[in-house]
Amino acid sequence: MTKEFFALPLIALFFSGPGFCQDVPQNKYGLKVVANIGLYQQQVNNDSAKALIEIQKEIPNIALDIRYASTNNFMHEKMYNLAKAYTRLPVLSALKNVQKELNEKGLGLKIFDAYRPYTITVAFYEKQKDSIFVATPWKGSRHNRGCAIDLTIINLKNGKELEMPTPFDDFTEKANTDYPHLPKKVIENRQLLKDIMTKNGFTAYKDEWWHFDFNGWKEFDVTDISFEDLQRLQTLN
C-alpha cells in the first residue's frame, strides 16, 4: 500500500469541513470525472448516498457473474482485476427490495456488471467505436456514475438463469426490450425482470434487456476510482 493511500483518511478530513466544496475537474473530453480518491472521499463524507458499496456484502445471496473480470465478454479480454460489483447507496437499497420480492417467488438476481470505472468505458469505445451499446468518452456511462446495473433472474433452487431473449452483451436486435419474435415464456421472463426493476426505481435501456438505469443517476458524477482502491478504502474504514 502506498504512502499516498495511507494518507487518505487525513486528506479526507482536511477536505470535508463544513461548507467545503471542491470542484470536479474536467478531462480532455470536457467531461467532469471524479478520478481522485481524496475528492471521492470528500463527496462521500459530505453525502453518504454517494458511497460506492460492494453489493454482495450487503445482499449476500445475490449471485455474481462479473463478465469483465474474465475473457467471457465482447472485448474478449479481462478488463477488471477483481470480480466485484459496486453501486451507490440508494441503488443498493432499491436492489435489496428487488431481491426480497424475487426471493419470495423462489427467484433471485444475478449481476453481470454494476459500477464501471470510466477508464474501462473509454477502452470499450476505443475498440468498438459504437455509441448504442457502448458509451462515448465525452458523455460517460450511467455505469460510470454507479447507477446502472446489468443483470438477470435466476432460480434459487438450481442457480440457473431464467431463459431470456439473448445472452448478456448480445448486440443484435433480439436484445431490444420490445423485440416480439420470441417464445411466450421468454417474453414473460423478460417482462418479469422489467416490471420488478421499474417498480423499484429503475428504467430499462431499450437496446439491452439486461441493462437498467437508476432513476436518480443525474445526482452522481462520472467516476474513475478502481475496484482495488475501493477495496482498500473499505479495509481502512
C-alpha positions in Angstrom: 0.0 0.0 0.0 1.5 3.4 -1.0 2.2 6.3 1.3 -0.4 8.3 -0.6 -3.1 5.8 0.3 -2.1 5.7 4.0 -2.7 9.5 4.0 -6.2 9.2 2.6 -8.1 9.5 5.9 -6.3 12.7 6.8 -6.8 14.1 3.3 -10.5 13.3 3.5 -10.8 15.1 6.9 -9.0 18.1 5.6 -11.3 18.5 2.5 -14.6 17.6 4.2 -15.0 20.5 6.6 -18.4 22.3 6.8 -19.2 24.2 3.7 -16.1 23.0 1.8 -16.8 22.1 -1.8 -14.1 21.0 -4.3 -15.0 21.3 -7.9 -14.9 18.2 -10.1 -12.3 18.7 -12.8 -12.9 18.3 -16.5 -10.9 15.8 -18.5 -9.7 16.2 -22.1 -13.2 15.5 -23.4 -14.7 18.3 -21.4 -16.4 15.8 -19.1 -16.3 16.2 -15.3 -14.8 13.0 -13.8 -14.1 12.1 -10.2 -10.7 10.3 -10.6 -9.1 11.3 -7.4 -9.5 9.3 -4.2 -9.4 12.3 -2.0 -12.2 14.0 -4.0 -14.3 10.8 -3.9 -13.9 10.6 -0.1 -14.8 14.2 0.3 -18.0 13.7 -1.6 -18.9 10.6 0.5 -18.2 12.5 3.7 -20.5 15.3 2.6 -23.2 12.9 1.3 -23.2 9.2 2.3 -25.5 8.4 -0.6 -22.5 8.9 -2.9 -20.6 5.9 -1.4 -19.8 3.1 -3.8 -20.7 -0.1 -1.8 -19.9 -3.7 -2.6 -23.3 -5.2 -3.4 -22.6 -8.8 -2.3 -21.5 -7.7 1.2 -24.9 -6.1 1.7 -27.0 -8.7 -0.2 -25.2 -12.0 0.5 -27.5 -14.2 -1.5 -27.2 -12.2 -4.7 -25.3 -14.1 -7.5 -22.4 -12.6 -9.4 -21.1 -13.3 -12.9 -18.8 -10.4 -13.5 -18.0 -10.9 -17.1 -15.4 -8.1 -17.4 -13.3 -9.9 -14.8 -12.9 -12.7 -17.3 -12.4 -13.1 -21.0 -16.0 -14.1 -21.5 -17.2 -10.7 -22.8 -17.4 -8.8 -26.0 -13.9 -7.4 -25.6 -12.5 -11.0 -25.3 -10.1 -9.8 -22.6 -10.0 -9.3 -18.9 -11.0 -5.7 -18.0 -11.3 -5.9 -14.2 -8.7 -7.4 -11.9 -11.4 -8.1 -9.3 -14.8 -9.8 -9.7 -16.7 -7.3 -7.7 -19.9 -5.3 -8.1 -20.3 -1.9 -6.5 -23.1 0.6 -6.6 -24.3 3.8 -4.9 -26.2 3.6 -1.6 -29.7 4.5 -3.0 -29.2 2.0 -5.8 -28.2 -0.7 -3.3 -31.4 0.0 -1.3 -33.5 -0.4 -4.4 -31.7 -3.7 -5.3 -32.4 -5.1 -1.8 -36.1 -4.5 -2.4 -35.9 -6.3 -5.8 -34.1 -9.2 -4.3 -36.6 -9.5 -1.4 -39.5 -9.6 -3.8 -37.9 -12.2 -6.1 -36.8 -14.4 -3.1 -40.5 -14.7 -2.2 -41.0 -16.3 -5.6 -38.0 -18.6 -5.2 -36.0 -16.4 -7.5 -33.1 -14.0 -7.2 -30.8 -11.6 -9.1 -27.6 -12.4 -10.9 -25.4 -9.4 -11.7 -23.1 -9.2 -14.7 -21.9 -5.6 -14.1 -22.6 -2.6 -11.9 -20.3 0.4 -11.3 -17.7 0.6 -14.1 -14.7 2.8 -13.8 -14.7 5.5 -16.5 -11.3 4.3 -17.9 -13.0 1.0 -18.8 -15.7 2.7 -20.7 -13.0 4.6 -22.7 -11.3 1.3 -23.5 -14.6 -0.1 -24.7 -15.3 2.8 -27.1 -11.7 2.9 -28.4 -12.1 -0.8 -29.5 -15.7 -0.8 -30.7 -16.4 2.8 -31.9 -20.1 2.2 -31.1 -22.4 4.6 -29.4 -25.5 2.4 -29.0 -24.1 -0.5 -26.9 -21.0 1.4 -25.7 -21.0 4.9 -24.1 -18.8 7.6 -25.6 -15.9 9.1 -23.7 -17.3 12.6 -23.9 -20.6 11.6 -22.2 -19.6 8.7 -20.0 -22.0 5.9 -18.9 -24.6 5.5 -16.2 -22.3 2.6 -15.1 -19.6 5.2 -14.5 -21.9 7.0 -12.2 -22.6 3.9 -10.2 -26.2 4.0 -11.2 -26.6 1.3 -13.8 -26.9 -2.5 -13.3 -26.6 -5.3 -15.8 -28.5 -8.3 -14.5 -30.8 -11.2 -15.0 -33.0 -13.5 -12.8 -32.1 -17.0 -11.5 -33.9 -19.9 -10.0 -32.7 -20.1 -6.4 -33.1 -23.9 -6.2 -30.7 -24.7 -9.0 -29.0 -21.4 -9.7 -29.9 -21.5 -13.4 -30.8 -18.3 -15.2 -34.4 -17.9 -16.5 -34.4 -18.0 -20.3 -34.1 -14.5 -21.8 -34.0 -13.3 -25.4 -30.2 -13.4 -25.8 -27.1 -13.9 -23.8 -25.6 -10.9 -21.9 -23.9 -8.3 -24.2 -25.6 -9.5 -27.4 -25.5 -6.7 -29.9 -28.4 -7.8 -32.1 -32.0 -6.6 -32.4 -33.1 -9.5 -30.3 -31.6 -7.8 -27.2 -34.1 -4.9 -27.5 -36.6 -4.8 -24.6 -39.6 -4.8 -27.0 -38.4 -7.4 -29.6 -41.5 -9.5 -30.2 -40.4 -12.6 -32.1 -39.7 -14.8 -29.1 -41.3 -17.8 -27.3 -44.0 -16.8 -24.9 -42.1 -17.9 -21.8 -39.0 -15.8 -22.8 -41.2 -12.7 -23.2 -42.8 -13.4 -19.8 -39.3 -13.7 -18.2 -38.1 -10.5 -19.8 -41.3 -8.7 -18.7 -40.9 -10.0 -15.1 -37.4 -8.5 -14.9 -38.5 -5.2 -16.5 -41.6 -4.9 -14.2 -39.8 -5.6 -10.9 -36.9 -3.3 -11.7 -39.2 -0.5 -12.9 -41.4 -0.8 -9.8 -38.3 -0.3 -7.7 -37.0 2.9 -9.3 -35.1 1.8 -12.4 -35.6 2.4 -16.1 -34.9 -0.2 -18.8 -32.5 0.6 -21.5 -34.4 -0.2 -24.7 -31.5 -1.8 -26.6 -30.4 -4.1 -23.8 -32.9 -6.2 -21.9 -30.3 -6.7 -19.1 -29.5 -3.0 -18.5 -31.3 -0.8 -16.0 -30.6 2.8 -15.0 -31.4 4.0 -11.6 -33.8 7.0 -11.9 -31.7 9.3 -9.7 -28.5 8.9 -11.8 -28.2 12.6 -12.6 -27.3 13.2 -8.9 -24.0 11.3 -9.2 -20.8 12.2 -11.0 -18.9 10.1 -13.6 -16.3 8.4 -11.5 -13.0 6.7 -12.3 -12.0 5.0 -9.0 -10.7 1.4 -9.4 -12.1 -1.6 -7.6 -8.7 -2.0 -6.0 -8.9 1.4 -4.5 -12.5 0.9 -3.3 -11.4 -2.3 -1.6 -8.5 -0.6 0.1 -10.8 2.2 1.3 -13.2 -0.4 2.7 -10.4 -2.1 4.6 -9.1 1.2 6.0 -12.6 2.3 7.1 
